[in-house]
């Protein structure tokens, strides 16, 4: 489906839901009649079908790695969880273009509208980067950044972020995945070869994590500045309790009128 058809088709608010632990304690069913973007492993949420998300985003390069040394853990999980996503046929998918061959080969999501995104390059300090998803956009450091780009391209001008603790640096590097915080229990096993392949890029020194998180927060900051310049009507709020993501103003989820 041509992404250009999506431009400025919505003039409403939306909710972008990450996979942080706080969403376990938030009543996401309040969003049943709202536009919701979910990401990555949200298929593990026990209320997935009841929430019936409008959009599902899988744009991280690791989801469809070109480097086979990383293994095919994500692909196996997608094949296992396809049935969950397919319980909600209205959900539209945004996928990294690198996954197109995999999706078509396995006949996935045949009842869903699928939009592919091409990602390459970087966010630049001079704001000379593209945010129109009908063309190549910068490689985003995480999927939430991509979700903001997608939502604002579609015309959403009031965005709320949930499940975005971004507390990545709140534990020692060696405990990064043993104590990694998601809304569900992760089963990272440092002795499992498949798991080692999946997390190979994330098992690094604390200094390495600092560098990565600095790039991520810079992504957010530069995107915010770009939107303020080109789409000043857009307002973005972080509704994640105890979040480290301070680029956007904080608001309590309970105080949002739904």
C-alpha positions as protocol buffer text, in pm:
chain_id: "A"
residue {
  index: 1
  type: UNK
  ca { x: 0 y: 0 z: 0 }
}
residue {
  index: 2
  type: UNK
  ca { x: 137 y: 340 z: -97 }
}
residue {
  index: 3
  type: UNK
  ca { x: 230 y: 538 z: 214 }
}
residue {
  index: 4
  type: UNK
  ca { x: 151 y: 868 z: 43 }
}
residue {
  index: 5
  type: UNK
  ca { x: -219 y: 781 z: 78 }
}
residue {
  index: 6
  type: UNK
  ca { x: -178 y: 804 z: 456 }
}
residue {
  index: 7
  type: UNK
  ca { x: -57 y: 1165 z: 466 }
}
residue {
  index: 8
  type: UNK
  ca { x: -270 y: 1393 z: 683 }
}
residue {
  index: 9
  type: UNK
  ca { x: -562 y: 1150 z: 683 }
}
residue {
  index: 10
  type: UNK
  ca { x: -612 y: 1183 z: 1059 }
}
residue {
  index: 11
  type: UNK
  ca { x: -667 y: 1497 z: 1261 }
}
residue {
  index: 12
  type: UNK
  ca { x: -715 y: 1342 z: 1599 }
}
residue {
  index: 13
  type: UNK
  ca { x: -519 y: 1224 z: 1898 }
}
residue {
  index: 14
  type: UNK
  ca { x: -348 y: 890 z: 1932 }
}
residue {
  index: 15
  type: UNK
  ca { x: -173 y: 675 z: 2191 }
}
residue {
  index: 16
  type: UNK
  ca { x: 163 y: 510 z: 2128 }
}
residue {
  index: 17
  type: UNK
  ca { x: 208 y: 213 z: 2360 }
}
residue {
  index: 18
  type: UNK
  ca { x: 554 y: 79 z: 2437 }
}
residue {
  index: 19
  type: UNK
  ca { x: 626 y: -244 z: 2622 }
}
residue {
  index: 20
  type: UNK
  ca { x: 749 y: -104 z: 2954 }
}
residue {
  index: 21
  type: UNK
  ca { x: 625 y: -255 z: 3284 }
}
residue {
  index: 22
  type: UNK
  ca { x: 393 y: 34 z: 3370 }
}
residue {
  index: 23
  type: UNK
  ca { x: 129 y: -78 z: 3120 }
}
residue {
  index: 24
  type: UNK
  ca { x: 61 y: -377 z: 3347 }
}
residue {
  index: 25
  type: UNK
  ca { x: -93 y: -134 z: 3594 }
}
residue {
  index: 26
  type: UNK
  ca { x: -268 y: 99 z: 3350 }
}
residue {
  index: 27
  type: UNK
  ca { x: -622 y: 37 z: 3231 }
}
residue {
  index: 28
  type: UNK
  ca { x: -551 y: 16 z: 2859 }
}
residue {
  index: 29
  type: UNK
  ca { x: -911 y: -84 z: 2793 }
}
residue {
  index: 30
  type: UNK
  ca { x: -987 y: 286 z: 2836 }
}
residue {
  index: 31
  type: UNK
  ca { x: -828 y: 322 z: 2492 }
}
residue {
  index: 32
  type: UNK
  ca { x: -1071 y: 83 z: 2321 }
}
residue {
  index: 33
  type: UNK
  ca { x: -1225 y: 364 z: 2116 }
}
residue {
  index: 34
  type: UNK
  ca { x: -901 y: 556 z: 2060 }
}
residue {
  index: 35
  type: UNK
  ca { x: -639 y: 533 z: 1788 }
}
residue {
  index: 36
  type: UNK
  ca { x: -362 y: 317 z: 1930 }
}
residue {
  index: 37
  type: UNK
  ca { x: -16 y: 229 z: 1800 }
}
residue {
  index: 38
  type: UNK
  ca { x: 146 y: -78 z: 1957 }
}
residue {
  index: 39
  type: UNK
  ca { x: 500 y: -199 z: 1898 }
}
residue {
  index: 40
  type: UNK
  ca { x: 740 y: -494 z: 1906 }
}
residue {
  index: 41
  type: UNK
  ca { x: 628 y: -768 z: 2147 }
}
residue {
  index: 42
  type: UNK
  ca { x: 295 y: -614 z: 2246 }
}
residue {
  index: 43
  type: UNK
  ca { x: 140 y: -937 z: 2117 }
}
residue {
  index: 44
  type: UNK
  ca { x: 215 y: -1075 z: 2464 }
}
residue {
  index: 45
  type: UNK
  ca { x: -38 y: -845 z: 2628 }
}
residue {
  index: 46
  type: UNK
  ca { x: -325 y: -1051 z: 2778 }
}
residue {
  index: 47
  type: UNK
  ca { x: -582 y: -792 z: 2666 }
}
residue {
  index: 48
  type: UNK
  ca { x: -454 y: -763 z: 2311 }
}
residue {
  index: 49
  type: UNK
  ca { x: -780 y: -866 z: 2147 }
}
residue {
  index: 50
  type: UNK
  ca { x: -991 y: -644 z: 2373 }
}
residue {
  index: 51
  type: UNK
  ca { x: -764 y: -344 z: 2307 }
}
residue {
  index: 52
  type: UNK
  ca { x: -788 y: -414 z: 1932 }
}
residue {
  index: 53
  type: UNK
  ca { x: -500 y: -183 z: 1831 }
}
residue {
  index: 54
  type: UNK
  ca { x: -540 y: 31 z: 1523 }
}
residue {
  index: 55
  type: UNK
  ca { x: -174 y: 3 z: 1421 }
}
residue {
  index: 56
  type: UNK
  ca { x: 116 y: -236 z: 1488 }
}
residue {
  index: 57
  type: UNK
  ca { x: 475 y: -124 z: 1425 }
}
residue {
  index: 58
  type: UNK
  ca { x: 779 y: -349 z: 1371 }
}
residue {
  index: 59
  type: UNK
  ca { x: 1057 y: -134 z: 1229 }
}
residue {
  index: 60
  type: UNK
  ca { x: 1365 y: -225 z: 1434 }
}
residue {
  index: 61
  type: UNK
  ca { x: 1634 y: -375 z: 1207 }
}
residue {
  index: 62
  type: UNK
  ca { x: 1676 y: -666 z: 1449 }
}
residue {
  index: 63
  type: UNK
  ca { x: 1326 y: -789 z: 1369 }
}
residue {
  index: 64
  type: UNK
  ca { x: 1429 y: -887 z: 1017 }
}
residue {
  index: 65
  type: UNK
  ca { x: 1810 y: -900 z: 1039 }
}
residue {
  index: 66
  type: UNK
  ca { x: 2009 y: -922 z: 719 }
}
residue {
  index: 67
  type: UNK
  ca { x: 2304 y: -1057 z: 916 }
}
residue {
  index: 68
  type: UNK
  ca { x: 2228 y: -1424 z: 970 }
}
residue {
  index: 69
  type: UNK
  ca { x: 2477 y: -1436 z: 1256 }
}
residue {
  index: 70
  type: UNK
  ca { x: 2205 y: -1267 z: 1460 }
}
residue {
  index: 71
  type: UNK
  ca { x: 1988 y: -1575 z: 1415 }
}
residue {
  index: 72
  type: UNK
  ca { x: 1618 y: -1589 z: 1334 }
}
residue {
  index: 73
  type: UNK
  ca { x: 1470 y: -1560 z: 1682 }
}
residue {
  index: 74
  type: UNK
  ca { x: 1242 y: -1271 z: 1591 }
}
residue {
  index: 75
  type: UNK
  ca { x: 1114 y: -1445 z: 1279 }
}
residue {
  index: 76
  type: UNK
  ca { x: 1026 y: -1756 z: 1480 }
}
residue {
  index: 77
  type: UNK
  ca { x: 842 y: -1545 z: 1734 }
}
residue {
  index: 78
  type: UNK
  ca { x: 652 y: -1357 z: 1463 }
}
residue {
  index: 79
  type: UNK
  ca { x: 540 y: -1687 z: 1311 }
}
residue {
  index: 80
  type: UNK
  ca { x: 424 y: -1801 z: 1654 }
}
residue {
  index: 81
  type: UNK
  ca { x: 241 y: -1476 z: 1733 }
}
residue {
  index: 82
  type: UNK
  ca { x: 85 y: -1411 z: 1392 }
}
residue {
  index: 83
  type: UNK
  ca { x: -238 y: -1570 z: 1513 }
}
residue {
  index: 84
  type: UNK
  ca { x: -261 y: -1314 z: 1794 }
}
residue {
  index: 85
  type: UNK
  ca { x: -232 y: -1019 z: 1557 }
}
residue {
  index: 86
  type: UNK
  ca { x: -475 y: -1180 z: 1315 }
}
residue {
  index: 87
  type: UNK
  ca { x: -749 y: -1187 z: 1581 }
}
residue {
  index: 88
  type: UNK
  ca { x: -781 y: -814 z: 1509 }
}
residue {
  index: 89
  type: UNK
  ca { x: -805 y: -783 z: 1129 }
}
residue {
  index: 90
  type: UNK
  ca { x: -863 y: -406 z: 1142 }
}
residue {
  index: 91
  type: UNK
  ca { x: -505 y: -357 z: 1268 }
}
residue {
  index: 92
  type: UNK
  ca { x: -279 y: -203 z: 1006 }
}
residue {
  index: 93
  type: UNK
  ca { x: 90 y: -293 z: 1013 }
}
residue {
  index: 94
  type: UNK
  ca { x: 397 y: -78 z: 961 }
}
residue {
  index: 95
  type: UNK
  ca { x: 699 y: -297 z: 890 }
}
residue {
  index: 96
  type: UNK
  ca { x: 1062 y: -243 z: 801 }
}
residue {
  index: 97
  type: UNK
  ca { x: 1103 y: -291 z: 425 }
}
residue {
  index: 98
  type: UNK
  ca { x: 1368 y: -552 z: 506 }
}
residue {
  index: 99
  type: UNK
  ca { x: 1086 y: -781 z: 621 }
}
residue {
  index: 100
  type: UNK
  ca { x: 881 y: -767 z: 301 }
}
residue {
  index: 101
  type: UNK
  ca { x: 1029 y: -1085 z: 153 }
}
residue {
  index: 102
  type: UNK
  ca { x: 980 y: -1275 z: 480 }
}
residue {
  index: 103
  type: UNK
  ca { x: 618 y: -1163 z: 516 }
}
residue {
  index: 104
  type: UNK
  ca { x: 528 y: -1250 z: 157 }
}
residue {
  index: 105
  type: UNK
  ca { x: 714 y: -1582 z: 163 }
}
residue {
  index: 106
  type: UNK
  ca { x: 519 y: -1692 z: 471 }
}
residue {
  index: 107
  type: UNK
  ca { x: 185 y: -1542 z: 359 }
}
residue {
  index: 108
  type: UNK
  ca { x: 156 y: -1340 z: 677 }
}
residue {
  index: 109
  type: UNK
  ca { x: -112 y: -1084 z: 760 }
}
residue {
  index: 110
  type: UNK
  ca { x: -312 y: -1142 z: 442 }
}
residue {
  index: 111
  type: UNK
  ca { x: -622 y: -979 z: 593 }
}
residue {
  index: 112
  type: UNK
  ca { x: -433 y: -670 z: 709 }
}
residue {
  index: 113
  type: UNK
  ca { x: -323 y: -351 z: 540 }
}
residue {
  index: 114
  type: UNK
  ca { x: 58 y: -349 z: 543 }
}
residue {
  index: 115
  type: UNK
  ca { x: 275 y: -39 z: 503 }
}
residue {
  index: 116
  type: UNK
  ca { x: 651 y: -75 z: 455 }
}
residue {
  index: 117
  type: UNK
  ca { x: 907 y: 181 z: 568 }
}
residue {
  index: 118
  type: UNK
  ca { x: 1256 y: 235 z: 432 }
}
residue {
  index: 119
  type: UNK
  ca { x: 1504 y: 352 z: 695 }
}
residue {
  index: 120
  type: UNK
  ca { x: 1858 y: 473 z: 627 }
}
residue {
  index: 121
  type: UNK
  ca { x: 2089 y: 750 z: 740 }
}
residue {
  index: 122
  type: UNK
  ca { x: 2085 y: 955 z: 1060 }
}
residue {
  index: 123
  type: UNK
  ca { x: 1915 y: 1240 z: 1239 }
}
residue {
  index: 124
  type: UNK
  ca { x: 2116 y: 1557 z: 1179 }
}
residue {
  index: 125
  type: UNK
  ca { x: 2173 y: 1848 z: 1413 }
}
residue {
  index: 126
  type: UNK
  ca { x: 2074 y: 2095 z: 1140 }
}
residue {
  index: 127
  type: UNK
  ca { x: 1736 y: 1914 z: 1115 }
}
residue {
  index: 128
  type: UNK
  ca { x: 1805 y: 1830 z: 751 }
}
residue {
  index: 129
  type: UNK
  ca { x: 1640 y: 1489 z: 759 }
}
residue {
  index: 130
  type: UNK
  ca { x: 1317 y: 1355 z: 614 }
}
residue {
  index: 131
  type: UNK
  ca { x: 1009 y: 1260 z: 818 }
}
residue {
  index: 132
  type: UNK
  ca { x: 773 y: 1177 z: 531 }
}
residue {
  index: 133
  type: UNK
  ca { x: 720 y: 800 z: 529 }
}
residue {
  index: 134
  type: UNK
  ca { x: 655 y: 792 z: 155 }
}
residue {
  index: 135
  type: UNK
  ca { x: 1033 y: 840 z: 127 }
}
residue {
  index: 136
  type: UNK
  ca { x: 1336 y: 710 z: 317 }
}
residue {
  index: 137
  type: UNK
  ca { x: 1340 y: 823 z: 680 }
}
residue {
  index: 138
  type: UNK
  ca { x: 1642 y: 818 z: 915 }
}
residue {
  index: 139
  type: UNK
  ca { x: 1725 y: 497 z: 1094 }
}
residue {
  index: 140
  type: UNK
  ca { x: 1549 y: 537 z: 1427 }
}
residue {
  index: 141
  type: UNK
  ca { x: 1721 y: 420 z: 1743 }
}
residue {
  index: 142
  type: UNK
  ca { x: 1401 y: 261 z: 1866 }
}
residue {
  index: 143
  type: UNK
  ca { x: 1051 y: 188 z: 1744 }
}
residue {
  index: 144
  type: UNK
  ca { x: 884 y: 463 z: 1950 }
}
residue {
  index: 145
  type: UNK
  ca { x: 1071 y: 728 z: 1750 }
}
residue {
  index: 146
  type: UNK
  ca { x: 947 y: 560 z: 1433 }
}
residue {
  index: 147
  type: UNK
  ca { x: 593 y: 556 z: 1573 }
}
residue {
  index: 148
  type: UNK
  ca { x: 603 y: 933 z: 1633 }
}
residue {
  index: 149
  type: UNK
  ca { x: 719 y: 990 z: 1275 }
}
residue {
  index: 150
  type: UNK
  ca { x: 441 y: 767 z: 1139 }
}
residue {
  index: 151
  type: UNK
  ca { x: 169 y: 922 z: 1354 }
}
residue {
  index: 152
  type: UNK
  ca { x: 260 y: 1282 z: 1274 }
}
residue {
  index: 153
  type: UNK
  ca { x: 285 y: 1203 z: 902 }
}
residue {
  index: 154
  type: UNK
  ca { x: -68 y: 1066 z: 921 }
}
residue {
  index: 155
  type: UNK
  ca { x: -186 y: 1392 z: 1073 }
}
residue {
  index: 156
  type: UNK
  ca { x: -226 y: 1303 z: 1437 }
}
residue {
  index: 157
  type: UNK
  ca { x: -149 y: 1619 z: 1631 }
}
residue {
  index: 158
  type: UNK
  ca { x: -195 y: 1507 z: 1992 }
}
residue {
  index: 159
  type: UNK
  ca { x: 23 y: 1211 z: 2088 }
}
residue {
  index: 160
  type: UNK
  ca { x: 48 y: 1031 z: 2420 }
}
residue {
  index: 161
  type: UNK
  ca { x: 331 y: 788 z: 2501 }
}
residue {
  index: 162
  type: UNK
  ca { x: 274 y: 495 z: 2737 }
}
residue {
  index: 163
  type: UNK
  ca { x: 505 y: 213 z: 2842 }
}
residue {
  index: 164
  type: UNK
  ca { x: 813 y: 425 z: 2773 }
}
residue {
  index: 165
  type: UNK
  ca { x: 1010 y: 403 z: 3099 }
}
residue {
  index: 166
  type: UNK
  ca { x: 1343 y: 422 z: 2915 }
}
residue {
  index: 167
  type: UNK
  ca { x: 1517 y: 312 z: 3234 }
}
residue {
  index: 168
  type: UNK
  ca { x: 1782 y: 129 z: 3033 }
}
residue {
  index: 169
  type: UNK
  ca { x: 2071 y: 265 z: 3238 }
}
residue {
  index: 170
  type: UNK
  ca { x: 1914 y: 190 z: 3578 }
}
residue {
  index: 171
  type: UNK
  ca { x: 2095 y: -142 z: 3616 }
}
residue {
  index: 172
  type: UNK
  ca { x: 2451 y: -270 z: 3566 }
}
residue {
  index: 173
  type: UNK
  ca { x: 2540 y: -374 z: 3214 }
}
residue {
  index: 174
  type: UNK
  ca { x: 2577 y: -740 z: 3310 }
}
residue {
  index: 175
  type: UNK
  ca { x: 2216 y: -741 z: 3434 }
}
residue {
  index: 176
  type: UNK
  ca { x: 2078 y: -563 z: 3130 }
}
residue {
  index: 177
  type: UNK
  ca { x: 1861 y: -852 z: 3013 }
}
residue {
  index: 178
  type: UNK
  ca { x: 1841 y: -1051 z: 3333 }
}
residue {
  index: 179
  type: UNK
  ca { x: 1658 y: -751 z: 3479 }
}
residue {
  index: 180
  type: UNK
  ca { x: 1527 y: -596 z: 3159 }
}
residue {
  index: 181
  type: UNK
  ca { x: 1192 y: -435 z: 3228 }
}
residue {
  index: 182
  type: UNK
  ca { x: 895 y: -527 z: 3011 }
}
residue {
  index: 183
  type: UNK
  ca { x: 528 y: -562 z: 3095 }
}
residue {
  index: 184
  type: UNK
  ca { x: 575 y: -940 z: 3074 }
}
residue {
  index: 185
  type: UNK
  ca { x: 850 y: -1166 z: 3203 }
}
residue {
  index: 186
  type: UNK
  ca { x: 1133 y: -1207 z: 2955 }
}
residue {
  index: 187
  type: UNK
  ca { x: 1309 y: -1542 z: 2939 }
}
residue {
  index: 188
  type: UNK
  ca { x: 1659 y: -1432 z: 2854 }
}
residue {
  index: 189
  type: UNK
  ca { x: 1903 y: -1719 z: 2909 }
}
residue {
  index: 190
  type: UNK
  ca { x: 2267 y: -1618 z: 2877 }
}
residue {
  index: 191
  type: UNK
  ca { x: 2361 y: -1982 z: 2812 }
}
residue {
  index: 192
  type: UNK
  ca { x: 2114 y: -2032 z: 2527 }
}
residue {
  index: 193
  type: UNK
  ca { x: 2289 y: -1990 z: 2187 }
}
residue {
  index: 194
  type: UNK
  ca { x: 1970 y: -1860 z: 2022 }
}
residue {
  index: 195
  type: UNK
  ca { x: 1923 y: -1601 z: 2294 }
}
residue {
  index: 196
  type: UNK
  ca { x: 2287 y: -1497 z: 2268 }
}
residue {
  index: 197
  type: UNK
  ca { x: 2239 y: -1435 z: 1895 }
}
residue {
  index: 198
  type: UNK
  ca { x: 1924 y: -1234 z: 1954 }
}
residue {
  index: 199
  type: UNK
  ca { x: 2080 y: -1001 z: 2210 }
}
residue {
  index: 200
  type: UNK
  ca { x: 2433 y: -995 z: 2070 }
}
residue {
  index: 201
  type: UNK
  ca { x: 2425 y: -621 z: 2000 }
}
residue {
  index: 202
  type: UNK
  ca { x: 2286 y: -541 z: 2344 }
}
residue {
  index: 203
  type: UNK
  ca { x: 2532 y: -731 z: 2562 }
}
residue {
  index: 204
  type: UNK
  ca { x: 2797 y: -464 z: 2596 }
}
residue {
  index: 205
  type: UNK
  ca { x: 2971 y: -245 z: 2849 }
}
residue {
  index: 206
  type: UNK
  ca { x: 2786 y: 18 z: 3047 }
}
residue {
  index: 207
  type: UNK
  ca { x: 2973 y: 280 z: 2847 }
}
residue {
  index: 208
  type: UNK
  ca { x: 2836 y: 123 z: 2529 }
}
residue {
  index: 209
  type: UNK
  ca { x: 2484 y: 146 z: 2666 }
}
residue {
  index: 210
  type: UNK
  ca { x: 2541 y: 511 z: 2756 }
}
residue {
  index: 211
  type: UNK
  ca { x: 2642 y: 584 z: 2397 }
}
residue {
  index: 212
  type: UNK
  ca { x: 2334 y: 408 z: 2262 }
}
residue {
  index: 213
  type: UNK
  ca { x: 2091 y: 583 z: 2496 }
}
residue {
  index: 214
  type: UNK
  ca { x: 2250 y: 920 z: 2420 }
}
residue {
  index: 215
  type: UNK
  ca { x: 2180 y: 862 z: 2050 }
}
residue {
  index: 216
  type: UNK
  ca { x: 1822 y: 758 z: 2131 }
}
residue {
  index: 217
  type: UNK
  ca { x: 1750 y: 1068 z: 2338 }
}
residue {
  index: 218
  type: UNK
  ca { x: 1910 y: 1281 z: 2069 }
}
residue {
  index: 219
  type: UNK
  ca { x: 1671 y: 1119 z: 1818 }
}
residue {
  index: 220
  type: UNK
  ca { x: 1381 y: 1233 z: 2033 }
}
residue {
  index: 221
  type: UNK
  ca { x: 1517 y: 1583 z: 2080 }
}
residue {
  index: 222
  type: UNK
  ca { x: 1594 y: 1645 z: 1714 }
}
residue {
  index: 223
  type: UNK
  ca { x: 1259 y: 1503 z: 1606 }
}
residue {
  index: 224
  type: UNK
  ca { x: 1082 y: 1726 z: 1856 }
}
residue {
  index: 225
  type: UNK
  ca { x: 1269 y: 2029 z: 1720 }
}
residue {
  index: 226
  type: UNK
  ca { x: 1190 y: 1929 z: 1362 }
}
residue {
  index: 227
  type: UNK
  ca { x: 819 y: 1891 z: 1440 }
}
residue {
  index: 228
  type: UNK
  ca { x: 811 y: 2222 z: 1628 }
}
residue {
  index: 229
  type: UNK
  ca { x: 945 y: 2390 z: 1314 }
}
residue {
  index: 230
  type: UNK
  ca { x: 739 y: 2212 z: 1051 }
}
residue {
  index: 231
  type: UNK
  ca { x: 427 y: 2096 z: 1240 }
}
residue {
  index: 232
  type: UNK
  ca { x: 387 y: 2337 z: 1533 }
}
residue {
  index: 233
  type: UNK
  ca { x: 35 y: 2214 z: 1609 }
}
residue {
  index: 234
  type: UNK
  ca { x: 170 y: 1874 z: 1716 }
}
residue {
  index: 235
  type: UNK
  ca { x: 176 y: 1816 z: 2091 }
}
residue {
  index: 236
  type: UNK
  ca { x: 347 y: 1510 z: 2243 }
}
residue {
  index: 237
  type: UNK
  ca { x: 305 y: 1402 z: 2605 }
}
residue {
  index: 238
  type: UNK
  ca { x: 466 y: 1124 z: 2804 }
}
residue {
  index: 239
  type: UNK
  ca { x: 202 y: 941 z: 3010 }
}
residue {
  index: 240
  type: UNK
  ca { x: 448 y: 683 z: 3145 }
}
residue {
  index: 241
  type: UNK
  ca { x: 489 y: 696 z: 3525 }
}
residue {
  index: 242
  type: UNK
  ca { x: 847 y: 714 z: 3656 }
}
residue {
  index: 243
  type: UNK
  ca { x: 981 y: 759 z: 3305 }
}
residue {
  index: 244
  type: UNK
  ca { x: 1334 y: 876 z: 3230 }
}
residue {
  index: 245
  type: UNK
  ca { x: 1216 y: 1018 z: 2898 }
}
residue {
  index: 246
  type: UNK
  ca { x: 1204 y: 1389 z: 2978 }
}
residue {
  index: 247
  type: UNK
  ca { x: 1212 y: 1523 z: 2622 }
}
residue {
  index: 248
  type: UNK
  ca { x: 833 y: 1555 z: 2631 }
}
residue {
  index: 249
  type: UNK
  ca { x: 614 y: 1699 z: 2909 }
}
residue {
  index: 250
  type: UNK
  ca { x: 470 y: 1447 z: 3151 }
}
residue {
  index: 251
  type: UNK
  ca { x: 100 y: 1388 z: 3210 }
}
residue {
  index: 252
  type: UNK
  ca { x: -79 y: 1133 z: 3425 }
}
residue {
  index: 253
  type: UNK
  ca { x: -264 y: 875 z: 3220 }
}
residue {
  index: 254
  type: UNK
  ca { x: -551 y: 889 z: 3468 }
}
residue {
  index: 255
  type: UNK
  ca { x: -594 y: 1262 z: 3401 }
}
residue {
  index: 256
  type: UNK
  ca { x: -643 y: 1224 z: 3027 }
}
residue {
  index: 257
  type: UNK
  ca { x: -1010 y: 1268 z: 2943 }
}
residue {
  index: 258
  type: UNK
  ca { x: -1124 y: 973 z: 2736 }
}
